[in-house]
């Protein structure tokens, strides 16, 4: 087991960090969408005129 950690410890650590960053980014996008905000900004969205229309 110690040999495995010596060989792959860095890879496991970097993978865990990357997965955490990606997960946090996805959660932020989902949270903004649930609050009624655009995920990436309305200025470049093709539906910017229809997205937040008030009926």
Rosetta blueprint (number, residue, H / E / L):
1 X L
2 X H
3 X H
4 X H
5 X H
6 X H
7 X H
8 X H
9 X H
10 X H
11 X H
12 X H
13 X H
14 X H
15 X H
16 X H
17 X H
18 X H
19 X H
20 X H
21 X H
22 X H
23 X H
24 X H
25 X H
26 X H
27 X H
28 X H
29 X H
30 X H
31 X H
32 X H
33 X H
34 X H
35 X L
36 X L
37 X L
38 X L
39 X L
40 X L
41 X L
42 X L
43 X L
44 X L
45 X L
46 X L
47 X L
48 X L
49 X L
50 X L
51 X L
52 X L
53 X L
54 X L
55 X L
